Amino acid sequence: MGAAMGSGRCTRTRARLLLAACVVLPGASGCRAAKTLPVPREAPWVVVLGLAQDGGVPQAGDASAAGWGAPEHRALVTCLGLVDPLSGERWLFEATPDLPEELRRLDALAPPSTRAGQPALKGVFVTHAHFGHYAGLGFFGHEVMGARGVPLFVMPRMAEFLRTSGPWSQLVRYGNVELRELAAGSTVRLNERLSVTPLPVPHRQEFSEVIALRIDGPERSVLFLPDIDSWEEWDAWGTRIEDQLAGVDRAFLDGTFWANGEIPGRDMTGFPHPFLVHSLERFAALPPEERAKIRFVHLNHTNPALREGPERATLRAAGFEIAREGELFAL
């Protein structure tokens, strides 16, 4: 399913699967969003529903940000959708504060199944207990959606946190969500064509473990890694990001900050994210086809690479891209 797969088969499959009508993703930020999207007819696919850090863009407290008056300068919090068009099944990766809009966008691309007994979502994967990754769970509660038994895939400490901490414990008690505990490195089979594997990563773990998620389809695979302290700390855990990249076809990686000095008046050297300038240095020796797999997500509202300019041009010249809201990738 990874990079070792024959390129000829991949090329033929992509050509066949992308012969589909284009649709417009509603509400997506203009300069970063795909205006028309070829939706695969048969292959499972992932879609980028949001690309920003936990606070979104613009962020609370930044009253002068252009996004308050200009929708094209907005970005939703980082989230992926996963769809199997043959079965009609859909999953979310992260439950962000922007869940209402992100779910609306997913509905526009892949309307909920009308089959009897088929839930609107087959599940939600949450990487960890930081605000932008799980705060949207509240929308499944009885005050809003009143959902019933949405499978919620989380690691054991995260599950315990949700069971014992209000208001999240009410979601469990009322049956709005059904906890499904993950195990590090243990693959979860979603259906006969799709599976997900959690990979522990070093990042602030005040309330839960932190994981990346590998999504495998019948032809291709994706790595979703929105938060990590540093690539070097992962090295010390025995996992190299380069090895993970070699085994997938697309990687959505932590691109929170561009460089130290980005936030005025603060020394950012201890911030628990790899600066993009460092990631560019780390990945510079990779072959062009490996660098082309990378899409950076989880960008803070201060990150200049959110917009067209010198930083974005530097990324592209080095063979990398910032993810776009609405970007689809067939599996």
N, C-alpha and C positions, 0 to 999 in steps of 0.2 A: 504493500500500500504506500510505501515511501518512495524515496528518491531512486531506489534500485530498480523500480518497475520499468519495463521497456517503454521508451519514449514514443515508439510508433503507435502502440496501442492507446497510449494517453492521447496522442494527437487526434487519432480517428474518433475516439470516444468523445473528446471535447467538441469536435466539429459536429458530431451527431446530436449531442445533447443541447447545444446552444442554439439550435434552430427553433426558436420560440418567439412568441410575441413580446414586444418590449412594453414595460409599464413604467409609470412615473411614481417614484417614491414620495408620498405626501409629506410635506413639512420639512424635508431634508434641507440642510443649509446649502445655499446655492453654489458657492465656489468649491465646496468639498464633496458635494453629493453627486452621485451619478444621476443625470437627468432622465435617462431611459435605461432600463435594465433588462438584459436578455435572461429570462427566467428559464432554467432547465426544465424540460418536460419529464424527464425520467430520473436523472441522477439526483441524489440528495445534494443539498447545498447549504452553505452558511452565508449569512448576510451580516454586515456591520451595521448595527442599529444605533450605535453611539461610539464616540472616540475620545471623549474628554475625561479628565481626572474627576474624582468623586463629586466635586462641586459644580461640574458643568461649565459651560461658557455662554454668557458671562457668569461670573461667580458672585454670590452674595457678598456685599461689602465693597464691591468694586463699582461704585456708582458712575464712574466716567467711562466704563467700557462701551465700545461701539455697539455691542450686541443688544443692548437694551432697546435701541431704536432701529436696529438694522438686522433683520433675521438672517441675512447671509453671513453674519459674523457670530452666529450661535453654533453650539455643538452640544449634543446630548452626552450623558455619562456613558462610559465604555460598556458595551453590551453586544453579544452576538446572538443571532437567531439561527436555528438549525431546522431544516425542513426535509422531509422525505415525501416527494410529491406522489409517489405510487401508493403509499399507505395513508397519506393525509396527516401524518404525525408531525408535531412541531415541539421544539424545545427552546428554552431561553438559557443563556449563559450569563449570569448575574441578574439580580433583582435590584435595579437602580432606582434612585429617586425619580428618574424620568420614565419609569415603567409604563404609565398610561400612554405616552406618546410612542414609546418603542413598541408596545404591543399593538398599537394602532397601525404603525408602519408594517409590522409583521403581518397583520391581518390583511393589509392592502396587497401585499405580495403573495401571501398564501392564506386565503380565507379559511377560517375554522371549518373543520369537517362537519357536514350535516348528517353523518351516519349516526344512527341510534346508539346511544351509549358512548360515543366518542368524545372525550373531554377536549376542551379548547386547547389545552396544553398537556403534552405527555410528560412534562417535567421541567424543573428549573435546577440548574447547577449553579452553586454559589462557591466562589473560590475562598472567601474568608470574611471575617466579621469586622470589616471597616465600612464606614458609612455608605459610600457610593456603591458598594457591592451587594448589600443586603437590605438597606433601608426600604426598598420598594416592596418587600414582602408584606408590609402593612396593607397594601392595596388588595391583597387576597382575603383580608379579614372581613368580618360581618358588617363593618361600617361602610365598606365600599363594594367589592365584588361578591362577597359571600361565597367564595369558591369552596368546592368540596373535594378534599383528598388530592390536591395537586402534589404529585411526587416531588420532593425537595431533596436533591442529592448534595450532601455535605459530609465533611469529615467528622470523626467522633466528637472532638472537643466542640466543634461548631454545633453539632446536634445537641449536646448537653447544654450549651449556652442558650440555645433557642428553647429548650424544654424548661429551663429554670429561670429565665430572665424575662420579665414583662417589658413591653406588651407582647413580645414574640411568643411567649408560652401560651397565650390565649389562642394563637393560630393553631398550635398543636392540640390544645385541649378541645377546641371547637371543631377540629377536623378539617380546617381550611387547607392545611398542608399535611402531607404524610411523609415523615422523615425517612430517608433512605441513606444509611451510613455507607460512606466510601472507605476504602482501604488503600493506603499508599501503594501505587504500582499495580493494583488489582483492576483489571478491565471490567467495565460494566457493559453488557450487551443490551443495546436499546431495542434492536430488532435484527432481522437477519442480515441487514446491510450496514448497520451503524453500531459503533461502540465508542466508549469514552474511557480514558485512563487518567487518573489523578497522579500528579507528580509533585511531591513536596518541594517547596522553595523557601529560601531564607528571606523573611520579611517580618515586620513587627507582629508579634503574636500575643497581643494583650488578652484576647478573648477566644482565639481559635487558631488552629493551624492555618497555613497559607499554602495553596496549591496552584500549579498550572494544570491545564487540561489538554490532553491530546485527543482529537476527534478523528476517528478513522471511518472512511467510507469504502465503497467497493473498489474505487480506483485511486483515490488520493486521500491525503490526511492533512490536518491542521493542528498547529500548536497555538494555544491561547494562554499567554503569560502576561497579564496586565500589571502585576506588581512583583518586584524583587528588590532586595537591598542592593546587591551587586553581583555581577557575573563571577567575580573572584570568590565570593562567599559560597556560591553554588559549586565552584570548583572544589572548595574545601570539603563540601558534602559528598564529593565523588561524582558529580554530574557536570559535564561541560555543555554549555549552550550550543557549541559548534556540533557536538555529537547529536544533540536533539534536532538541530536544523537539518542535519544530513538525513534524518529519518522521516521528514515531513515534506510537504509540497508548498505550504504557506505557513508563515509564523506571524502572529500578532503579538508584538513584544512591548514591554514597558518603555515608553518614551516620555515620561512625565515632565522632565526639565531639560532644557537645552544645555545650560552651563551654569557654573557658579557665578553669582552676581546678577542673575535673572530677577531675583526679588530684591528690590532696593533696601539697603540697610541691614541685610542678613547674611551671615556667613553660612553658606549652604554646603560646605564640605562634608558635614555629617548627615545630610539628608539621605534617607533610606531608599534611594532610587539611583540607577546608573544614569549619569548625564548622557544626553545624546552624543555630545562631542566625544565622550569616552567610548560609547558603543561603536561609533564610527571608526575609532582607532582600533578597537578590539577586533572588529569584523573586517578590517581593511584587507587582510591577507586571504580572505575567503575568495573562492572563484566567483566570477560574475553571476553564474547561475544560482549560487547559494545566497549571495547578497540580494538577488532579485526576489527571493522568497519572502523577505522581511517587510512587514508593514508595522509601523509604530503606532501604538494606541495609548490611551490613558494620559493624554497631554494636558498639563496644567494650563489654566487660563492665561498665565504669564508667558508660556512657551512661544517664542516667535515663529517656530516652525508650523504653528497652526495656520499661518497666513502665507500667501505667496510673498517671497522676498529672498534675501541672501541666504538665510538659513535653509529654507526649503530647496533653494537651488543647489546648495552644498550637498544636501542629502541626495538629491536626484543625481548629481554628478558622480557621487560615490556609489550609485547603484541601488539606493534605498527609496522607500516611499512612506509617506504618512497615509494611514488608512483613510478611506472616504466613507462617510455615511452613505449607505446604500450599495456599497461594494459587495458583489456576489462572487462566491467561489464554489465551483461544482466539485463534489467529492466522488 
